[in-house]
Amino acid sequence: MKFWTTTAAAMLMATSALAQNDCAAGKTVSDGMLTIATGNPAFYPWVLDDAPESKQGFEAAVAYAVAAEMGFADDKVTWVRTSFDQSIQPGAKDFDFNLQQFSITEDREKIVDFSDPYYSSAMAVLTTQAVIDEGASADLDSLKGLIWGADANTTAVPMLTDLIGPDKEPLLYGDNVDVTAAMQAGQIDAALFDLPTALYLSAVVLEGGAILGQFPPDRSENPDQFGLLMEEGNPLKDCVNAALAALTDSGKLAAIEAEWLQQTTGVPVIE
């Protein structure tokens, strides 16, 4: 009985892979291969050590998971490099899809195609290690007592009110550059950014920068959503969306996110 059960499962998996291959047949840039693009260079935590072929990093892992769902083995995946600005221009592409934290927007969808979202960005608390050393922690009671800054031209203020409700009115600035400068100068303790931006700012821009915690994406009214970017009218889009749907339904996409954007980065979730 166990033999037949195992055999049936194997046949089901083979049938599924065959169906995905049929879906992608004749639709890829190179016949029988899936060509995926990323940045040059590609950064942590999206790709580790600028080596997407290692499958290490959130977007590298997502890329190979999508490929597998579409029936492409690892040795049938090839990588190319593109700049962000080059990729969102109209015209022919040398890749089947591209992962570079592309937010799905109406303007961009006029000239390129996007898959369904593979990531809804969490909002994160950017601060400095000095503030953490003084006792700030990833809980609402602690967050309420901080001095917050925000870009007056964005939705940051109502988002602060909704997610945190600070004890003091946030200090308002002309743009996010001014916000980070104020934090560097010790005028404010913290600010809200989407997690990818916060990761970049804490690592590259803000000396002594740190991320105190992140809110689940469903706590934000309109979270920034990333999609796999494709040439406009790409016939592979339905196959890609079917693969993403399967990964979502199985819980694998959530597991990849937990591994690379929560556990690896060490950014705690603020409930």
N, C-alpha and C positions, 0 to 999 in steps of 0.2 A: 504493500500500500504506500509506504514511504517513497519507493522508487517512482511510482506513478505520479505522486504528488509533486516530487522534485522535477520530474520530466515535464509535467504540465506547466509548472511555474517557468521553467526554462523556455518552453515553447511560447508562452505568453510574452516573456521579455523579448524574445527574438521577433515575434510578430509586431510588437510595439516599435522596436528599432527599425524594422523593415518599413513600417508605415511612415515613420519619420523620415527615413531615407527617401521614400517615394515622394514625400512632401517637398523635400529640398532638391530633388533630382532636376538638373538642368537650370537651377536658379542661382547657383553660387558663382562667384567671380572666376574661380578655377574649378573645373569639373572634378567632383569627388573630394574636394577639399573645402574646408571652411576657413575663410580668411578674416581674422579679427584684428582690429586696430586698437592701439592705446597711445598714450602720450609719449613724448620724447624729451626728457625722461618721464617715466611713470613713478609716482611717489607713494610711499607708505601713508596710510594703511591699505591703499587701493591695490598696490602691487609692491611686493617686498623685493628689495635689492634690485629694482628696475629689471626684473626677470619674470615677465608674465608666464613664460613657458613652465615655470616651476609650480604653477597653480597656487602660489602663496600670496595672500592678500585678498581683500574682499572682492574686487572686480575681476581679478584673475580667477578666483574660485568660481564666481558666478559665470564667467565666460565658459569655463570647461564644463560646468554643470549644464548650461544651456546646450552646448555642443553635444554632450552625451545624450541628452533628451532628444536631440535631433538626429541621433544615430551616428555621430561622428566620433570615432575613437581618438585618443590623444594624438596619435601620429598622423591624423587627418586634419589637425588644426595647425594653421600657420599664422604668424603674427607680422603685422606691419606697424610702422610708427607714423603718426601725423600730429600736427599742431592742433590745438583747440580751434583757433580761428579758421584754419584751413578746412577743418572737417565740417563746420557749419555753413560753408559756402555752397551755393547751388552747383549742380553739375555731377558728372560721373565720378564714382568713387572706386578706389582700388581695394576696397574691403567689403565684406558682407555686412558686418556691423561693427560699431565702435563704442568702447566704454571709456569715457573720460569725465565722468560726473556731469553729463549733459542734462541740465534742467529742461523739462518739457515745457515749452512756451508756445503761445499762439503764433507769434512772429516767426519763430524757427520752423514751426510746422508748415509754414507756407513754402519753404524751400527744401526741406529735408523731411524724411519720415522718422518717426520714433516708434519703438515697441511700447507695449504696456509698461508701466513703471516696474523697475526691479528694486527700487529703494525709495522710501519716503523719509526724508531727512528729519532727524530729531533736532530739537533746539537744545543747545548746550550753553552752560554757564562758563564764560571765559573770565579768568581772574589771574592773579599772580601767586606765586608760591609764598610770598610774604603774607598775603591775606590768609592763606590756608594755615600758615604757621601761627597766625594770631588767633586761630580757633574756628574759622569758617568751615562748615561741613555741608555735605550734600543732603540736607533736609530743609523743609520749608521754613521751619522756625528760624534756622540760622540764616537762610537766604533773605528772609524778610528784613532782617536787621542790617543788611549790607547797604552801602551807598552805590546806587546804580547809575549808569550812564546809558544814553540811547541816541541814535540818529533821529532827529526830529522829523526827518522827511520820509520815514518808513513806518511800518506797522509795529515797530519795536515797543512803543509805549503801551498800546492796548494789549499787546502780547505779554508784557511784563505784568500788567494788572491782572490779566486772566490767569497766568501760570503761577505768579508769585505773590502779588499784592504787597509790594514793599512798604515798610513803615514810613519812609520818606519819599517825597516826589523825586523821580529820577532827574538827573541833570541832563539837559538836552544839548546836542552838538550838531554841527552842520553836515557832517558825514561820518562814516565809520573810521576814517583815518584819524579824525579828531577824537573819536571815542577811545581808540587804542592809545593815542598820545596822552589823553587825560588819565588813563589807567596807568601808563608808564610813569606819569608824574605824581601818582598817588592821590589824584583828585577824586577818583571813583574807585570802588572795590571790584565791580563786576559789570558785565554786559552780556546780553543774549545774542548768540549767533547760531546759524545752522551748524551742525556738527562738523561737516567738512571744512567750513571756513574757520571755525574755532580751532580745529586741529592744525590748520596751516598757520594761523596767527600765533598760536602758542608755541609752535616749533620754530617759526622763521622771523616773525615781526616783533613780537612782544618779549623783551628780555625778562627772563624769569617767569614767563607765561605758563599757565596751567589751566586745565579744564576741571572744574569742580564736580560736574555731573551733567547728565543729559536727561531730558524729558522724553517719554515715549512719543513717537510721531503722532499718535492719535490724540495727544493733548493739544496739538496745534490745529487751528481752524483750517488753514491752507498750507500744509507742509510742502516744502520743495520736493518735487519728485524727479528722479533720474530715469531716463529711458535709453535703450540701445539705439544709437543713431544709425540710420541707413539712408542710402540714396533715395530720393523721392520716387515713389512708385515701385519700390523694390518688391518683387513677387515673393521674396522670402519672408516678408513681414508676418504673414499668417502662421508660418511654421515656427518662427521665433516666439510669437505670442502663445502658441499652443505649448511650447516648451516651458515658458515662464509660468503658465497656468498650472502645468503639471508639477513644477517645482514648488509653487505656492501651496497647492493642495496637499502635497506630500509632507510639507513642513521643512523641506530641505533648504529653501531660500531663507527662511527665518533662522535656521541653524547656522547657515553661512554668515548671516549678519551678526548673530550672537557671538560667533567665534572671532570674527575679524574686527567688528566695530564696537564690541563691548568688552570681551575678554582680553583681546590682544592690546587694545588701546588702554585698558584699565579705567575707562570712564564709567563710573557707576550710574545706574538709572535712578532718577529721583521719582518716587511714586507719589 
